[in-house]
Amino acid sequence: MGFFNGVIKALGFDPNDRAVAKYDKKTEIIDSYEAEVEKLSNEELAQSAVIFKERLDKGESLDDIMPEVFARVREVSKRTLGLRHFKEQLIGGMVLHDGNIAEMKTGEGKTLVATLAVALNAIAGKGVHVVTVNDYLAARDAAWMGPVYRGMGLTVGVISPFMPEEERFAAYRCDITYGTNSEFGFDYLRDNMAIQKEQQVQRGHFFCIVDEVDSILIDEARTPLIISGPSEDDTEPYRVADGVARELAKGADFEVDEKERNLALTEAGIAKAERIMKLPNLFTDFANSSLSHKIVQALKAHHLFQRDVHYVVKDGEIVIVDEFTGRLMFGRRYSDGLHQAIEAKERVKVGRENQTLATITLQNYFRMYNKLAGMTGTALTEAEEFKEIYGLEVIVVPTHRPMVRNDQPDAVYKTAEEKYIAAADEAAEFHAKGQPILIGTASIEHSERVSKLLRVRKIPHNVLNAKVHDKEASIVAQAGRLGAVTVATNMAGRGTDIVLGGNPEFLAREEIEKQGIDPAAEPLLYAETLEKYKKICAEEHDKVIETGGLRIIGTERHESRRIDNQLRGRSGRQGDPGESRFYIALEDDLIRLFGGDRISGIMDKLGMETGESIEHPLLSKAIENAQKKVEEMHFDIRKQLLSYDNVMNRQREAIYRERAEILDDEDIIGRTLGVLEDTAQAQMDKIFADKSAEEPDVKSVSVRLNALFWPGIARHLDGVQAEVELEEARPKIIEEIRARFNQKTQELGEVLSEQIYRYIFLEVLDKNWKEHLLAMDELRRGIGLRAIGQKDPLVEYQFESFNLFQEMLDQVREGITEFALRVSVVTKEPEREERSKKWRESRDPFDIPAATGGSYSDDMENPGALATAQKTQPVVNDIKIGRNDPCPCGSGKKYKQCCGKNK
């Protein structure tokens, strides 16, 4: 394959080379405007957004104005930041503007590259979203690049967790909005749970640039975004299940599949669990299925999830560690009762299980954008997935200066202990020469193991992992200083360059802040301190280059080649020298689970002693193949997740579209009447639906109509035996519904009717959608078993979920019908009126006055929001029902055997 790629490249058929050549020509056009824009004043440049917006309005396209806008952005950047985009950065900007992924090596200035495409697309006035991997980088990049945008006449905002709603709303109204993937995704979900138009913050999905696109669209795409609320479950069964799990023995009672991260109880294990619980049918009776599931989850917590690898215990809480970034994920919880199982295992307070209120996968969120683009140092290995899932091409942008880093072959050892000792010895050897060293590890636990070995060798070092999350940028920034040794979990500190000799800006800021002074408040002091450190860092830079630049020591191969490339990419930025080597042991999970006998066989043939390493191209190839296997497996998992979510996504889009229409609908009264009529028609259609029946189903339809509308409406169906008679009865029923509805609307008054009906629509829709999500979760959990019956689980899931969705729509229609005709106005007491007045003045949708009974009144500004937050239902007019009458819920049972059982 490599040979053919070489031939294609040599003949000039390589698509990447051709794309770069096309962009290269355009850079000459951009350069031709440089002399012209240099003559413009700052004020004239600040009018750029207005000038070009007018040109767009007159029919020009973004592509037409691109060369001039890029030239202006470069000029503003030169004046405000002192940074002039070089040719490769202009190419990167064009790649992003075309809706592709720009693969640019570490240190090539991706943050600056984004300003070109962001400013150009922001001129359209529809809002551009820039997505970063963490909140620190979102705030930093927005502040850092802000002068460029403002110099073009554009506004910039940042969204962050826990910010006030007004500020969040304002940030989305800016031309450019920076934030993390989860903030954008959760805002989208929250917008689609809003009960007033004014509570929605986003204004569409026009153009999005994703920084570290591989991390966000690939690594994090395996986990959907979920907004959930606690269910009413008792937490005691989790502790009981944990007790059972502690009694069961691995191997005899259950088997563990580490590859698939799963486990299964054996016959002996099931019998033992049933003995412990004194429940002979624990795993066979459906009534016990919840407890048996909790026992399996408890076993997973003990045998598949390790403390300080997958999670940490912080302040009595279980905090998940992101397996890709090594960062703590506060506020996230494992689903399906696993988080509670881990809490029980660690003997901390067990939280209640959550119920999904709204959910979306990152894939489906980002596919909503009209145009999506991304940038990273490592995307080519996942090019197929980017193309298949997101329709994104990966364009490798050439480096500004040639790459001279020396990547040495992997050193393979028999045991992990030998591997770590060898890595620590190499660190000691090169630290003695003053060479800066970055040691990459796969987990917090491994970081601490390496740190212990370095302490024994008396090597001063910084450990960078999730536990020092807030200091990571400043630690990474100084990892290139003379003699610096830094131990970091995979990818920690991404977004901060390691500058050889140290980062003068960070050092100057740190010194001033130590004195308790804000650098922004003392610009002169900051400028003096910065000059001092610039000299120090420049001298150190030369010395570090003499030692060979930054040395990367990897202590383990990651499951993905891309993550290893990210670690390597920290060294050799912008033509700097550097070296890298990975240390591997046959005991490493990747080798043990996926390399298998092949790698062990190669090792045995080559022969090796304890403490001895082997470096061989065959081994490196075998390890790369193992990584490819895992990458393919993870791709399949993500594709599978997406296949199932695509089914849900169509339903989600339909529901959210309906919600948006309800919020915007100026004739909500007419819409409500339409639903009432549809409900009545759907019920009447059931009378002759069963063609094989001997008699038309008039009785049950009559019972249901009386329950949904009011007792007596079904009298028009008395004596209906033929379809002709039904067609005569239909208009009478519809006419009576219209009359009763119009009377109800007049009683309430038009303004209050609109507010109440809008609330009823949203409340009923949201309640049923929430229950539908729960039903879909249950369906998804058990659908895999259909494969046993030779059925495709995905096809079955599509069929079943469609039926569930249709049922849900029927329930929504009927729920609206029931409430719309029963709602009444109740006058408030003075005390409650005062509380409601205070709430209206505060305008805080979450600060709700306590309910004291009753419902709406015509002087309430927003009865919908108030009622939703209180979870009160509209007051229902009491109707006397005899104990032997049909139950008005429509079940077909007598009232005393159904809803009236406990009354």
RAURCOR-V616434 format. One line per field, one symbol per residue. psi: psi as a letter, one per 40 degrees, with the letter a starting at -180 (. if undefined). A space follows every 50 residues. Layout:
psi->???
//
This chain:
psi->ddddddddddefehdddddddddddddddddeedddddeiiddddeeddd dddddddeeiidddedddddddddddddddeehhhidddddddddddefi hhhhiheefddddddddddddddeeehhhhhieiddddddddddeddddd eefiihihhiieiiddddddddeidhhiiidddddddddddeeieideeh difigchhhhifddddecdeeehihhhiihieiiedddddddddddeihh dddiihgddefiihiiddddddddddefgefdedhddedddddddddddd ddeehiieddiihhfeihhhhhedeeihgieiiiafeddddddddefihh iiiihhdiiiidddddedidhhiiiiegedeedddddddefhihhhhiid iiheihhiiihhididddddddddddddddddeehihhhhieiddddddd ddddddefhhihhhadefddeddddddeeeihehhhhiiheheiehihhh eihdddddddddddefihddegddddddddddddddddddddddddeeah hhhheihidhddddddddedififeiiiiiihhiieeidddddddadddd ddddddhiiheiihhhdddddddddddddddddddddddddddddddddd dddddddddddddehegddddddddddddddddddedfdgdeidiigddd ddddddddcihededeeheheiddddddddddddddddddddddddddid dddddddddddddddddddddddddddddddeddedddffihdddddddd ddddddddddddddddddddeehihhiiidddddddddddddeheeghii hfiabiieehdgdddddddefiiihhhhhhhideihheeedeiiddebde de.
//
